[in-house]
Every structure is written in C-alpha cells, then in structure tokens.
Amino acid sequence: MQTEENRGALLAFITELITNAGRVLMSFHEGTFRVHLKNTAGSNTDIVTDADRASEDLILESIRKTFPSHDILTEERLTDRTGSRWLWIIDPLDGTVNFAHGYPMFSVSIAVMKDDELQAGAVFDPLRKDLFAASRGGGAFLNGAPIRVSGASQLERCILGTGFPYDKATSKVNNLAEFREVLMKVQGMRRAGSAALDLAYVASGRLDGFWELKLKPWDMAAGMLLVREAGGMITDRRGNPTDIFTQSIVATNGAIHDKLVSALTAAE
C-alpha cells in the first residue's frame, strides 16, 4: 500500500526531475530552436518545438530508468498502457505557442497516479523559478511554503483564467459563448496559455478560478492535485465529478464554484 513516506519520495523525485527539465527549456529559450507543425485535425496552430522534445527525452529517460515497470502518458509521444497500476502523466512544455513566440508564460507538468488516483505532482515555471508541488494528503506548496486557495466568494470580485482549444476556428465547442457569459460577471479575466500554470495559480490564490474545454490529461493532472490539496474544488463544466480523462474542467476556491458552473451552463 502506498504510504505517506512513499509519496514524499515520489514528490522529491518529481521536483528534481521537473527542475532539470526546466533547465532544458531555458537553454532553448535563451538560444535557438525549431518550430514544427503537428498533424492535428482541424488545426493549423498546434505546434511542437525542439524544446518540447528535449525536455520530454530527459523526463522519459529518468522515469524509465527509475521506474521501468510504470506506464507513461505524454503529450508528444503517446505510450501504450501495459496494465501497470502506476501511470506517469507528463507535459514537457505546457504553453508551447507562448514559448515559440517568446511570450513569458510556460511550464513543465509531471504527475503520477496509482490505481487511477493522483499521488504526487508538480508544475514548474522555469522563468520565475516557481515550483508548485503537491502529494496526496500532504498539502500543496510553492517553493516549499504551504499554499491555499483564495477566500473570494463573489464573482464580481474575482479574477478567473480560461483558454481556447486549438480547433476554435472550426469547432462550435470553442469556449467563446462561455467566455462572453462569464466575462460580464467577474472583475477580470486572464488567458495565460498554460493550463498547468492556471491551475497552479488557483491553488496558490493568484486566480480565484479557472475553466477550460477540450483539455488533455497532461494539461490537468498535476494542477488538479495542486488545487485539491490547496483546499479547492474541481468538477467538469456541469458540476459533475471529473478526472484527468474528462475533457472539461472547472477549478475554483470552492466558494465561487456553483456560481461559475451556473454561468457556464447558462452559455450552453
């Protein structure tokens, strides 16, 4: 059975690994790299860079060496599930479009699950050297200091984050109606371009809430654990229980959750 000590060891492994991956990203950020277009249906904006691949190479090598029997799910190289009770979920560069344009908002996200339950995870912003980390039952931290979600209870005094899918130009499920509905009810909206960081910001109280549609497991896994361990609430867009394989997510401090879900539902 997984013990608290095991989770602590897992988190220590993740934090060292994610910091090293952040250094890889910074080496490209401060140098040169190539941008490649993915073959994503309905999108001409879904890209990958040399930095994504180099960061992923480092992460995969370390996990496979240390935990050879574990399954791995990554954004750039989807791997087959073998039936292991353990699954690593990795985004080697969350915010690739930002990174490619030199916009200073990107991160690395690593989480691990056992028996479909998140055990430990971290999100690292290498530009600001912000390391958000959490373990199941062990709380959430920013650079070693405990973090909690905000105490805001009125939408009109809240700052929320969101994002838009790569196929926004061709799909009716593009978050535009939801954005319009919520925008008029809150103090401010932010569209940072890194869902992992948005979730980490909810966990740390920098944002009061966040929602997005059509996310993937690697976008959400570590951030979901951070929010829960920081005292926040997570559902799908209709307020139902969710997991890393549910494509819509609403993450808040809890106090505004029902109000945000109601606003999103009104946009349908």
N, C-alpha and C positions, 0 to 999 in steps of 0.2 A: 504493500500500500504506500502511496506517495505521502511522505511526511513533510512537515514544515521545513525541516533541515534540507531535504531534497530540493524543495522549491527554491530555497535560498541558494543552493549550489547551482541550480539551473539559471537563476537570475544573475548570479555572478558570472557564469559562462556567457550569458547573453550580453551583459553590459560590456564585457571586454571585447566580445566579437563585434558588437554594433559600433563601438568606438573605433575599432580598427577599420571597419567598413566605411565609417565616416571619413577617416583619413584618406582612404582611396578616392572617395568622391571629391574631397578638397584638392587632391593632386590634379584631377582633371579640371575642376572648377578654376584653378589658378593657372592651368596650362591650356592644352588644346584637346579637342575630341571631335568625333564624327557623329552625325545625327542620321538615323536610319528610319524609314517609314515602315511601320508594321503592316502586315496584311490583315487589317481589321475590317470586317464587313461594315459598310455604311459610314466609314470614317476615313478622312484624309489628314487627320490631325493626331492620330495615335502613333507616337514615335518611341524609339529606344535609342540610347546613346552608348558610346564605348564605356562611359562611366557606370551605367546600369549593369553592363555585363561584367566589368571588372569587379565591382562590388559583389555581385552575385557569385562569381567564381570564388572569391575569398570566403564568403559565408558558407557556400556549399562544401568546399574542401574541409573547413573546420568541423562542420556538423557531421559529415560523413566519416571523418577520422575519429571523432569523439563518440558519436552515437550511430554506429554503422547499421544497426537494425531498425532505426527510426525512418518513418516516411517523411517526405519533404514536399511541400507545395509552394512554388514560387511564381512570380509574375512572368518572368522571361523564359523559364524552362519548366513547363508543367510536367510533373513527375507522376508516375502511376502509384496508386495506393496498393501496398502489398498485404495489408491486413494488420500492420503493426498497431498497437494500442497508442503509439505516440505519433504525433504529426507536428512538424515544424511548418510555420506559415511565414513567408518572407517577402518583403518588398525591398529590394536592394536600393531603389531610388524612387521614393514617392514624391511626385512633383517634377516629373521628367520635363514637361513643357516649360515650367519655370526655369529649371536648370539649363535647358538648351538656350533660353533667351537671356540668361544672366540675371533673372529675377530672384532675389534672395529669399526664397521660401521653398525648401525641400528637406527631405528627411530619409532616414533608414528605419524600417519597421521589422521587428523579429518577435515572434511569439511561438509558444509550444503548447500543444494540447495533449492530454492523456484521456483516453476513453471519451473523446468529444467534449472535454471540459478544459477550458483555458487554465494553465498552471502558472505561467510566467511570461512576461513580455516587456518590451521596451521600444521606445521611439526616440531617435537621436537626431537633433538638429546640429549638424557639424559647423554651421556658420556661427551660431550663437553659443555653441557648446552646451546646449540644453539637453540633458539626458533624463527622460521621463521613464520610470521603471515601476513595475508592479508585480506582485506574486499573489496567487490566490490565498485570501485570508491574511495576507501580510501587509496590506496597505499599498498606497501609491506614493511615489517620491519624485521630486525634481532635484537633480544633483545632490541626492542624499537627504534632502529635507522633506518632511511629510507635506502632502498637498491635499486639498479638499475642494469640492465644487463650490460655486458661489452660493450666496443666500438670496439672490434676487427672486422675487415672487410675482412681479408684474411685467408682462411682456413689453409694455411701453418704456420700461427702464432697462431693457436687456439688449445685449449685443449677441447676435447669432451668426453662425457660419453655415455655409452651404457650398454646393458645387454643381456642375453641369456635366452630363455624360458626353463622351466623345462623339456620339451619333446625334447630338442635339439638333443638327440641321436637317436630319432625315426622319427622326422619330418623333411622334406626338408625345411620348413619355420623356420629356426633356426638362422638367422642373421649372419651366417658365411660369406656368399658372400658379404653382405653389410659391414661387419667389414673389410674384406680384401680391398674392394674398397676404403673405407674412410680412413683407416689406412695410406695409402700411400700418402694421400693428406693433412694431418694435422701435427701439431707439436707434439701432444701427444694424447693418448687415455687412458681413465680410466674406469675400470669396478668395481664399488664400491659395488654392490649387494643390493642397496636400491634405487629404482626408485624415491621414495618420496624425499630422500636427493639429488639425482641427479638433480631433478627439482628445488629444493630449491637452489642448488649451481648455476644453470643457472640464477635464479632470482637475486642472490647476486653477480654475476660476477666471481665466483670461477671456473665455467665452462662457455665456450662460447656457447656450445650447447649440446644437448642430444637427442638420438633417441632410441626407443626400439619397439619390436614387441610383440604381444600377452599379453599386459598388461591388468589389470582389473581396474574397476572404482576406487577401494580403493587404487590402486597404484598411481593413477594420479590426483585425484580430487583436493586435497589441493595444490599440486605442480603446477597444471595448473593455478589456480587462482594466485598463487605467481608470476609465470612468466609473466602473462598478466599485473598484477598490477605493476610489476617492469619494464615494457616497452618492454617486449619480445614478441615473436611471436610463435604461436602453430598451427600446421596443422597435417594431417596424413602424411604417408611416401611419398605420391604423391603430397603433397602440397594442398590438399583439406581441407576445414573446418572440424573440428573434435570436439568431445565432450567426456565426460567421458566413453561413451559406445563404442567408436571406439577403436579397439584393438591396432592400431599402432599410435605412436606419434613422432613428431619431434618438439622439443622446442629449440629455439635459441634466441640470442640477436636481431634478425631481420636482421642485416646487412649481415650475412652469410647464411641466411635461404635458399634462392634459390640455392646457391652453394651446400649446404648439400643435399637438396632434389634431385638435379641433380645427385649427386654421388650415392645416394641410388637407384634412378631409373636406373642408368647405371648398377647396380648389378643384376637387375632382368633378 
